[in-house]
Amino acid sequence: AKDVQDSLDFLLVKAKIRAASSSRQEALQYFDAGPATANGRIARGYGTAVVLRRARDFAAAEKEVNQLRARGPQHPMIESLAAGIKRDQGQQAAALDLYRAGLRLFPQYRSLVYGELETLIDQKNYNDALKAVNERLKSGQDEEKLYDLQSKIYAGLGKRLLQHQAQAEVYYRRGNLPAAADQLQIALRSGDGDFYQASSVEARLREIRTEIGPGKAGARDKP
């Protein structure tokens, strides 16, 4: 158990929780008095940077996180924090560079994946965002958050059928099948999309209605 408590992953998560649940003064005092082990020092620096970011003291937060990145070891939580600080300042290009650099090191780390996609959406770079999210979904990374981002991307592109189709998958993964069916019906009434896309939505709607069962909410209003 002590090995787990001394691990860098554990200490960074603990520091993040402490930074989010305490006042700035309390958290900084806590991190100033933190453990002097190698991992403890990294966690103290990380937690301090999180506190400073929350306080919007971005210059101090960047100084802290840049020291962590320079000293090493590399860690996805630190890379994500560095990118997030840039994004908070509206420096979207710099944030995107950092998210992508982090993904080259940690290609499956969710915070980096979502951060890259959200930054592309912030930039209204919907085509690159769509390519990136579709690659994730095709690779089997079947997650509610990815469909939520995909829905936002399609909304930005003005593709209403595909927007509501993606939103249906968000509700489906939350276990809200009636809401998923409703989104698919909205998609079919959107008036855009081609024959193949409409056929795909109709097929998915039939699947979900079958899961819901006859006479249940969400199985109504056949288009």
CYANA upper distance limits for C-alpha pairs under 8 A (distance plus 0.5 A):
  1 ALA  CA      5 GLN  CA      6.82
  2 LYS  CA      6 ASP  CA      6.56
  3 ASP  CA      7 SER  CA      6.61
  4 VAL  CA     10 PHE  CA      7.13
  5 GLN  CA     10 PHE  CA      6.47
  5 GLN  CA     11 LEU  CA      7.38
  6 ASP  CA     10 PHE  CA      7.49
  6 ASP  CA     11 LEU  CA      7.20
  6 ASP  CA     39 ASN  CA      7.70
  6 ASP  CA     40 GLY  CA      8.26
  7 SER  CA     11 LEU  CA      6.78
  7 SER  CA     39 ASN  CA      7.55
  8 LEU  CA     12 LEU  CA      6.51
  8 LEU  CA     39 ASN  CA      5.91
  8 LEU  CA     40 GLY  CA      8.17
  8 LEU  CA     42 ILE  CA      8.40
  8 LEU  CA     43 ALA  CA      7.74
  9 ASP  CA     13 VAL  CA      6.78
 10 PHE  CA     14 LYS  CA      6.62
 11 LEU  CA     15 ALA  CA      6.52
 11 LEU  CA     39 ASN  CA      7.87
 11 LEU  CA     40 GLY  CA      7.41
 11 LEU  CA     43 ALA  CA      6.23
 12 LEU  CA     16 LYS  CA      6.64
 12 LEU  CA     42 ILE  CA      8.45
 12 LEU  CA     43 ALA  CA      5.56
 12 LEU  CA     46 TYR  CA      7.44
 12 LEU  CA     47 GLY  CA      7.87
 12 LEU  CA     77 MET  CA      8.19
 13 VAL  CA     17 ILE  CA      6.78
 14 LYS  CA     18 ARG  CA      6.68
 15 ALA  CA     19 ALA  CA      6.54
 15 ALA  CA     43 ALA  CA      6.61
 15 ALA  CA     44 ARG  CA      7.54
 15 ALA  CA     46 TYR  CA      7.65
 15 ALA  CA     47 GLY  CA      5.38
 16 LYS  CA     20 ALA  CA      6.72
 16 LYS  CA     46 TYR  CA      8.27
 16 LYS  CA     47 GLY  CA      6.26
 16 LYS  CA     50 VAL  CA      7.35
 17 ILE  CA     21 SER  CA      6.64
 18 ARG  CA     22 SER  CA      6.59
 18 ARG  CA     27 ALA  CA      7.19
 18 ARG  CA     47 GLY  CA      8.09
 19 ALA  CA     23 SER  CA      8.31
 19 ALA  CA     24 ARG  CA      8.19
 19 ALA  CA     27 ALA  CA      6.21
 19 ALA  CA     47 GLY  CA      6.34
 19 ALA  CA     48 THR  CA      7.98
 19 ALA  CA     50 VAL  CA      6.76
 19 ALA  CA     51 VAL  CA      5.85
 20 ALA  CA     50 VAL  CA      8.44
 20 ALA  CA     51 VAL  CA      7.85
 22 SER  CA     26 GLU  CA      6.49
 22 SER  CA     27 ALA  CA      6.02
 23 SER  CA     27 ALA  CA      6.48
 24 ARG  CA     28 LEU  CA      6.56
 24 ARG  CA     51 VAL  CA      6.58
 24 ARG  CA     52 LEU  CA      8.19
 24 ARG  CA     55 ALA  CA      7.79
 25 GLN  CA     29 GLN  CA      6.64
 26 GLU  CA     30 TYR  CA      6.65
 27 ALA  CA     31 PHE  CA      6.73
 27 ALA  CA     48 THR  CA      8.10
 27 ALA  CA     51 VAL  CA      7.56
 28 LEU  CA     32 ASP  CA      6.52
 28 LEU  CA     48 THR  CA      6.66
 28 LEU  CA     51 VAL  CA      7.84
 29 GLN  CA     33 ALA  CA      6.88
 30 TYR  CA     34 GLY  CA      6.75
 31 PHE  CA     44 ARG  CA      5.48
 31 PHE  CA     45 GLY  CA      8.16
 31 PHE  CA     47 GLY  CA      7.34
 31 PHE  CA     48 THR  CA      7.07
 32 ASP  CA     44 ARG  CA      7.65
 34 GLY  CA     40 GLY  CA      7.26
 34 GLY  CA     41 ARG  CA      7.94
 34 GLY  CA     44 ARG  CA      6.82
 35 PRO  CA     40 GLY  CA      5.47
 35 PRO  CA     41 ARG  CA      7.16
 35 PRO  CA     44 ARG  CA      8.47
 36 ALA  CA     40 GLY  CA      6.19
 36 ALA  CA     41 ARG  CA      6.25
 37 THR  CA     41 ARG  CA      6.59
 38 ALA  CA     42 ILE  CA      7.05
 39 ASN  CA     43 ALA  CA      6.70
 40 GLY  CA     44 ARG  CA      6.60
 41 ARG  CA     45 GLY  CA      6.73
 42 ILE  CA     46 TYR  CA      6.62
 42 ILE  CA     68 LEU  CA      7.24
 43 ALA  CA     47 GLY  CA      6.45
 44 ARG  CA     48 THR  CA      6.56
 45 GLY  CA     49 ALA  CA      6.70
 45 GLY  CA     64 GLU  CA      6.76
 45 GLY  CA     65 VAL  CA      7.66
 45 GLY  CA     68 LEU  CA      7.42
 46 TYR  CA     50 VAL  CA      6.79
 46 TYR  CA     64 GLU  CA      7.96
 46 TYR  CA     65 VAL  CA      7.14
 46 TYR  CA     68 LEU  CA      7.97
 46 TYR  CA     78 ILE  CA      7.51
 47 GLY  CA     51 VAL  CA      6.74
 48 THR  CA     52 LEU  CA      6.71
 48 THR  CA     61 ALA  CA      8.00
 48 THR  CA     64 GLU  CA      7.87
 49 ALA  CA     53 ARG  CA      6.55
 49 ALA  CA     60 ALA  CA      8.01
 49 ALA  CA     61 ALA  CA      5.00
 49 ALA  CA     62 GLU  CA      7.74
 49 ALA  CA     64 GLU  CA      6.13
 49 ALA  CA     65 VAL  CA      6.55
 50 VAL  CA     54 ARG  CA      6.74
 50 VAL  CA     61 ALA  CA      7.62
 50 VAL  CA     81 LEU  CA      8.06
 51 VAL  CA     55 ALA  CA      6.82
 51 VAL  CA     61 ALA  CA      8.44
 52 LEU  CA     56 ARG  CA      6.65
 52 LEU  CA     57 ASP  CA      5.65
 52 LEU  CA     58 PHE  CA      7.19
 52 LEU  CA     60 ALA  CA      7.13
 52 LEU  CA     61 ALA  CA      5.61
 53 ARG  CA     57 ASP  CA      6.26
 53 ARG  CA     58 PHE  CA      6.19
 53 ARG  CA     61 ALA  CA      6.10
 53 ARG  CA     85 ILE  CA      7.06
 57 ASP  CA     61 ALA  CA      6.70
 58 PHE  CA     62 GLU  CA      6.42
 58 PHE  CA     85 ILE  CA      7.20
 58 PHE  CA     89 GLN  CA      8.13
 59 ALA  CA     63 LYS  CA      6.74
 60 ALA  CA     64 GLU  CA      6.78
 61 ALA  CA     65 VAL  CA      6.73
 61 ALA  CA     85 ILE  CA      8.04
 62 GLU  CA     66 ASN  CA      6.30
 62 GLU  CA     82 ALA  CA      7.46
 62 GLU  CA     85 ILE  CA      7.55
 63 LYS  CA     67 GLN  CA      6.79
 64 GLU  CA     68 LEU  CA      7.04
 65 VAL  CA     69 ARG  CA      6.75
 65 VAL  CA     78 ILE  CA      7.55
 65 VAL  CA     81 LEU  CA      8.11
 65 VAL  CA     82 ALA  CA      6.74
 66 ASN  CA     70 ALA  CA      6.56
 66 ASN  CA     82 ALA  CA      8.03
 67 GLN  CA     71 ARG  CA      6.65
 68 LEU  CA     72 GLY  CA      6.47
 68 LEU  CA     73 PRO  CA      8.50
 68 LEU  CA     78 ILE  CA      8.11
 69 ARG  CA     73 PRO  CA      7.77
 69 ARG  CA     74 GLN  CA      7.06
 69 ARG  CA     78 ILE  CA      7.74
 69 ARG  CA     79 GLU  CA      8.18
 74 GLN  CA     78 ILE  CA      7.90
 74 GLN  CA     79 GLU  CA      8.10
 75 HIS  CA     79 GLU  CA      6.88
 76 PRO  CA     80 SER  CA      6.47
 76 PRO  CA    102 GLY  CA      7.10
 76 PRO  CA    106 PHE  CA      6.90
 76 PRO  CA    109 TYR  CA      7.37
 76 PRO  CA    112 LEU  CA      8.08
 77 MET  CA     81 LEU  CA      6.62
 77 MET  CA    111 SER  CA      8.44
 78 ILE  CA     82 ALA  CA      6.74
 79 GLU  CA     83 ALA  CA      6.89
 79 GLU  CA     98 LEU  CA      7.57
 79 GLU  CA     99 TYR  CA      7.76
 79 GLU  CA    102 GLY  CA      6.15
 79 GLU  CA    112 LEU  CA      8.48
 80 SER  CA     84 GLY  CA      6.53
 80 SER  CA     98 LEU  CA      8.29
 80 SER  CA     99 TYR  CA      7.08
 80 SER  CA    102 GLY  CA      7.64
 80 SER  CA    111 SER  CA      6.99
 80 SER  CA    112 LEU  CA      6.22
 80 SER  CA    115 GLY  CA      8.19
 81 LEU  CA     85 ILE  CA      6.69
 82 ALA  CA     86 LYS  CA      7.21
 82 ALA  CA     95 ALA  CA      8.39
 82 ALA  CA     98 LEU  CA      7.68
 83 ALA  CA     87 ARG  CA      6.78
 83 ALA  CA     94 ALA  CA      8.03
 83 ALA  CA     95 ALA  CA      5.07
 83 ALA  CA     96 LEU  CA      7.68
 83 ALA  CA     97 ASP  CA      8.49
 83 ALA  CA     98 LEU  CA      5.67
 83 ALA  CA     99 TYR  CA      6.29
 84 GLY  CA     88 ASP  CA      6.58
 84 GLY  CA     95 ALA  CA      7.17
 84 GLY  CA    115 GLY  CA      8.09
 85 ILE  CA     89 GLN  CA      7.08
 85 ILE  CA     95 ALA  CA      8.28
 86 LYS  CA     90 GLY  CA      7.13
 86 LYS  CA     91 GLN  CA      5.73
 86 LYS  CA     92 GLN  CA      7.37
 86 LYS  CA     94 ALA  CA      6.93
 86 LYS  CA     95 ALA  CA      5.55
 87 ARG  CA     91 GLN  CA      5.85
 87 ARG  CA     92 GLN  CA      5.87
 87 ARG  CA     94 ALA  CA      8.28
 87 ARG  CA     95 ALA  CA      5.77
 87 ARG  CA    119 THR  CA      7.86
 91 GLN  CA     95 ALA  CA      6.63
 92 GLN  CA     96 LEU  CA      6.50
 92 GLN  CA    119 THR  CA      6.77
 92 GLN  CA    122 ASP  CA      8.04
 92 GLN  CA    123 GLN  CA      7.48
 93 ALA  CA     97 ASP  CA      6.80
 94 ALA  CA     98 LEU  CA      6.87
 95 ALA  CA     99 TYR  CA      6.67
 95 ALA  CA    119 THR  CA      7.86
 96 LEU  CA    100 ARG  CA      6.60
 96 LEU  CA    116 GLU  CA      6.39
 96 LEU  CA    119 THR  CA      6.81
 96 LEU  CA    120 LEU  CA      8.01
 97 ASP  CA    101 ALA  CA      6.57
 98 LEU  CA    102 GLY  CA      6.55
 99 TYR  CA    103 LEU  CA      6.66
 99 TYR  CA    112 LEU  CA      6.07
 99 TYR  CA    113 VAL  CA      8.16
 99 TYR  CA    115 GLY  CA      7.07
 99 TYR  CA    116 GLU  CA      6.03
100 ARG  CA    104 ARG  CA      6.79
100 ARG  CA    112 LEU  CA      8.24
100 ARG  CA    116 GLU  CA      7.32
101 ALA  CA    105 LEU  CA      7.34
102 GLY  CA    106 PHE  CA      6.43
102 GLY  CA    107 PRO  CA      8.03
102 GLY  CA    112 LEU  CA      7.24
103 LEU  CA    107 PRO  CA      4.80
103 LEU  CA    108 GLN  CA      7.76
103 LEU  CA    109 TYR  CA      7.78
103 LEU  CA    112 LEU  CA      6.77
103 LEU  CA    113 VAL  CA      7.64
107 PRO  CA    113 VAL  CA      8.13
108 GLN  CA    113 VAL  CA      7.60
109 TYR  CA    113 VAL  CA      6.80
110 ARG  CA    114 TYR  CA      6.48
111 SER  CA    115 GLY  CA      6.33
112 LEU  CA    116 GLU  CA      6.60
113 VAL  CA    117 LEU  CA      7.00
114 TYR  CA    118 GLU  CA      6.49
114 TYR  CA    146 LEU  CA      8.21
115 GLY  CA    119 THR  CA      6.50
116 GLU  CA    120 LEU  CA      6.79
117 LEU  CA    121 ILE  CA      6.79
117 LEU  CA    129 ALA  CA      6.09
117 LEU  CA    132 ALA  CA      7.76
117 LEU  CA    133 VAL  CA      7.66
117 LEU  CA    149 LEU  CA      7.92
118 GLU  CA    122 ASP  CA      6.62
118 GLU  CA    149 LEU  CA      7.99
119 THR  CA    123 GLN  CA      6.76
120 LEU  CA    124 LYS  CA      6.70
120 LEU  CA    125 ASN  CA      5.63
120 LEU  CA    126 TYR  CA      7.20
120 LEU  CA    128 ASP  CA      7.67
120 LEU  CA    129 ALA  CA      6.09
121 ILE  CA    125 ASN  CA      6.33
121 ILE  CA    126 TYR  CA      6.48
121 ILE  CA    129 ALA  CA      7.10
121 ILE  CA    152 LYS  CA      8.46
121 ILE  CA    153 ILE  CA      7.26
124 LYS  CA    156 GLY  CA      7.83
125 ASN  CA    129 ALA  CA      6.78
126 TYR  CA    130 LEU  CA      6.40
126 TYR  CA    153 ILE  CA      6.17
126 TYR  CA    154 TYR  CA      8.32
126 TYR  CA    156 GLY  CA      7.21
126 TYR  CA    157 LEU  CA      7.17
127 ASN  CA    131 LYS  CA      6.76
128 ASP  CA    132 ALA  CA      6.69
129 ALA  CA    133 VAL  CA      6.64
129 ALA  CA    153 ILE  CA      7.50
130 LEU  CA    134 ASN  CA      6.46
130 LEU  CA    150 GLN  CA      7.21
130 LEU  CA    153 ILE  CA      6.92
130 LEU  CA    154 TYR  CA      8.39
131 LYS  CA    135 GLU  CA      6.69
132 ALA  CA    136 ARG  CA      6.97
133 VAL  CA    137 LEU  CA      6.80
133 VAL  CA    146 LEU  CA      7.06
133 VAL  CA    149 LEU  CA      8.24
133 VAL  CA    150 GLN  CA      7.02
134 ASN  CA    138 LYS  CA      6.49
134 ASN  CA    150 GLN  CA      8.42
135 GLU  CA    139 SER  CA      6.64
136 ARG  CA    140 GLY  CA      7.30
136 ARG  CA    141 GLN  CA      6.03
136 ARG  CA    142 ASP  CA      8.39
136 ARG  CA    146 LEU  CA      8.49
137 LEU  CA    141 GLN  CA      5.58
137 LEU  CA    142 ASP  CA      6.12
137 LEU  CA    143 GLU  CA      8.42
137 LEU  CA    146 LEU  CA      7.92
142 ASP  CA    146 LEU  CA      7.88
143 GLU  CA    147 TYR  CA      7.22
143 GLU  CA    173 ARG  CA      8.27
144 GLU  CA    148 ASP  CA      6.74
144 GLU  CA    169 GLU  CA      7.66
144 GLU  CA    170 VAL  CA      5.51
144 GLU  CA    173 ARG  CA      6.42
144 GLU  CA    174 ARG  CA      8.13
145 LYS  CA    149 LEU  CA      6.73
145 LYS  CA    170 VAL  CA      7.90
146 LEU  CA    150 GLN  CA      6.53
147 TYR  CA    151 SER  CA      6.56
147 TYR  CA    166 ALA  CA      5.92
147 TYR  CA    167 GLN  CA      7.11
147 TYR  CA    169 GLU  CA      6.91
147 TYR  CA    170 VAL  CA      6.30
148 ASP  CA    152 LYS  CA      6.98
148 ASP  CA    166 ALA  CA      7.35
148 ASP  CA    167 GLN  CA      6.64
148 ASP  CA    170 VAL  CA      6.48
149 LEU  CA    153 ILE  CA      6.71
150 GLN  CA    154 TYR  CA      6.74
150 GLN  CA    163 GLN  CA      7.86
150 GLN  CA    166 ALA  CA      6.85
151 SER  CA    155 ALA  CA      6.67
151 SER  CA    162 LEU  CA      7.73
151 SER  CA    163 GLN  CA      4.92
151 SER  CA    164 HIS  CA      7.25
151 SER  CA    165 GLN  CA      8.23
151 SER  CA    166 ALA  CA      5.54
151 SER  CA    167 GLN  CA      6.13
152 LYS  CA    156 GLY  CA      6.73
152 LYS  CA    163 GLN  CA      7.41
153 ILE  CA    157 LEU  CA      6.83
153 ILE  CA    163 GLN  CA      8.14
154 TYR  CA    158 GLY  CA      6.61
154 TYR  CA    159 LYS  CA      5.67
154 TYR  CA    160 ARG  CA      7.39
154 TYR  CA    162 LEU  CA      6.74
154 TYR  CA    163 GLN  CA      5.38
155 ALA  CA    159 LYS  CA      6.39
155 ALA  CA    160 ARG  CA      6.78
155 ALA  CA    163 GLN  CA      6.07
159 LYS  CA    163 GLN  CA      6.53
159 LYS  CA    192 ASP  CA      7.57
159 LYS  CA    193 GLY  CA      7.84
160 ARG  CA    164 HIS  CA      6.68
160 ARG  CA    187 ALA  CA      7.08
160 ARG  CA    190 SER  CA      6.54
160 ARG  CA    192 ASP  CA      7.26
160 ARG  CA    193 GLY  CA      8.42
161 LEU  CA    165 GLN  CA      6.63
161 LEU  CA    186 ILE  CA      8.14
161 LEU  CA    187 ALA  CA      4.68
161 LEU  CA    188 LEU  CA      6.97
161 LEU  CA    189 ARG  CA      8.46
161 LEU  CA    190 SER  CA      6.17
161 LEU  CA    191 GLY  CA      8.05
161 LEU  CA    192 ASP  CA      6.60
161 LEU  CA    193 GLY  CA      6.41
161 LEU  CA    198 ALA  CA      8.37
162 LEU  CA    166 ALA  CA      6.61
162 LEU  CA    187 ALA  CA      7.49
162 LEU  CA    193 GLY  CA      7.90
162 LEU  CA    197 GLN  CA      8.33
163 GLN  CA    167 GLN  CA      6.79
163 GLN  CA    187 ALA  CA      8.09
164 HIS  CA    168 ALA  CA      6.54
164 HIS  CA    183 GLN  CA      5.87
164 HIS  CA    184 LEU  CA      6.78
164 HIS  CA    186 ILE  CA      7.24
164 HIS  CA    187 ALA  CA      5.66
165 GLN  CA    169 GLU  CA      7.24
165 GLN  CA    183 GLN  CA      7.05
165 GLN  CA    184 LEU  CA      6.09
165 GLN  CA    187 ALA  CA      6.59
165 GLN  CA    201 VAL  CA      7.24
166 ALA  CA    170 VAL  CA      7.19
167 GLN  CA    171 TYR  CA      7.06
167 GLN  CA    180 ALA  CA      7.88
167 GLN  CA    183 GLN  CA      7.18
168 ALA  CA    172 TYR  CA      6.59
168 ALA  CA    179 ALA  CA      7.59
168 ALA  CA    180 ALA  CA      4.58
168 ALA  CA    181 ALA  CA      7.30
168 ALA  CA    182 ASP  CA      8.22
168 ALA  CA    183 GLN  CA      5.64
168 ALA  CA    184 LEU  CA      6.64
169 GLU  CA    173 ARG  CA      6.66
169 GLU  CA    180 ALA  CA      7.05
170 VAL  CA    174 ARG  CA      6.98
170 VAL  CA    180 ALA  CA      8.09
171 TYR  CA    175 GLY  CA      6.88
171 TYR  CA    176 ASN  CA      5.68
171 TYR  CA    177 LEU  CA      7.11
171 TYR  CA    179 ALA  CA      6.66
171 TYR  CA    180 ALA  CA      5.60
172 TYR  CA    176 ASN  CA      5.99
172 TYR  CA    177 LEU  CA      5.84
172 TYR  CA    179 ALA  CA      8.29
172 TYR  CA    180 ALA  CA      5.97
176 ASN  CA    180 ALA  CA      6.90
177 LEU  CA    181 ALA  CA      6.66
177 LEU  CA    208 ILE  CA      7.17
177 LEU  CA    212 ILE  CA      7.23
177 LEU  CA    218 GLY  CA      7.74
178 PRO  CA    182 ASP  CA      6.71
178 PRO  CA    212 ILE  CA      7.91
178 PRO  CA    217 ALA  CA      6.37
178 PRO  CA    218 GLY  CA      4.49
178 PRO  CA    219 ALA  CA      7.73
179 ALA  CA    183 GLN  CA      6.75
179 ALA  CA    218 GLY  CA      7.32
180 ALA  CA    184 LEU  CA      6.92
180 ALA  CA    208 ILE  CA      8.29
181 ALA  CA    185 GLN  CA      6.82
181 ALA  CA    205 LEU  CA      6.43
181 ALA  CA    208 ILE  CA      7.04
181 ALA  CA    209 ARG  CA      7.59
181 ALA  CA    218 GLY  CA      6.21
181 ALA  CA    219 ALA  CA      7.77
182 ASP  CA    186 ILE  CA      6.76
182 ASP  CA    218 GLY  CA      6.80
183 GLN  CA    187 ALA  CA      6.64
184 LEU  CA    188 LEU  CA      6.81
184 LEU  CA    201 VAL  CA      6.79
184 LEU  CA    202 GLU  CA      8.19
184 LEU  CA    204 ARG  CA      8.45
184 LEU  CA    205 LEU  CA      6.73
185 GLN  CA    189 ARG  CA      6.85
185 GLN  CA    205 LEU  CA      8.23
185 GLN  CA    222 LYS  CA      8.34
185 GLN  CA    223 PRO  CA      7.26
186 ILE  CA    190 SER  CA      6.62
187 ALA  CA    201 VAL  CA      8.05
188 LEU  CA    198 ALA  CA      6.94
188 LEU  CA    201 VAL  CA      7.67
188 LEU  CA    202 GLU  CA      8.21
188 LEU  CA    223 PRO  CA      7.92
189 ARG  CA    223 PRO  CA      8.40
193 GLY  CA    197 GLN  CA      6.38
193 GLY  CA    198 ALA  CA      6.96
194 ASP  CA    198 ALA  CA      6.71
195 PHE  CA    199 SER  CA      6.54
196 TYR  CA    200 SER  CA      6.70
197 GLN  CA    201 VAL  CA      6.83
198 ALA  CA    202 GLU  CA      6.69
199 SER  CA    203 ALA  CA      6.66
200 SER  CA    204 ARG  CA      6.74
201 VAL  CA    205 LEU  CA      6.57
202 GLU  CA    206 ARG  CA      6.79
203 ALA  CA    207 GLU  CA      6.92
204 ARG  CA    208 ILE  CA      6.79
205 LEU  CA    209 ARG  CA      6.57
206 ARG  CA    210 THR  CA      6.63
207 GLU  CA    211 GLU  CA      6.94
208 ILE  CA    212 ILE  CA      6.67
209 ARG  CA    213 GLY  CA      6.57
209 ARG  CA    214 PRO  CA      8.13
209 ARG  CA    218 GLY  CA      7.76
209 ARG  CA    219 ALA  CA      5.88
210 THR  CA    214 PRO  CA      7.96
212 ILE  CA    216 LYS  CA      6.79
212 ILE  CA    217 ALA  CA      8.23
212 ILE  CA    218 GLY  CA      7.99
212 ILE  CA    219 ALA  CA      7.48
213 GLY  CA    219 ALA  CA      7.94
214 PRO  CA    219 ALA  CA      7.32
215 GLY  CA    219 ALA  CA      7.11
215 GLY  CA    220 ARG  CA      8.26
216 LYS  CA    220 ARG  CA      8.41
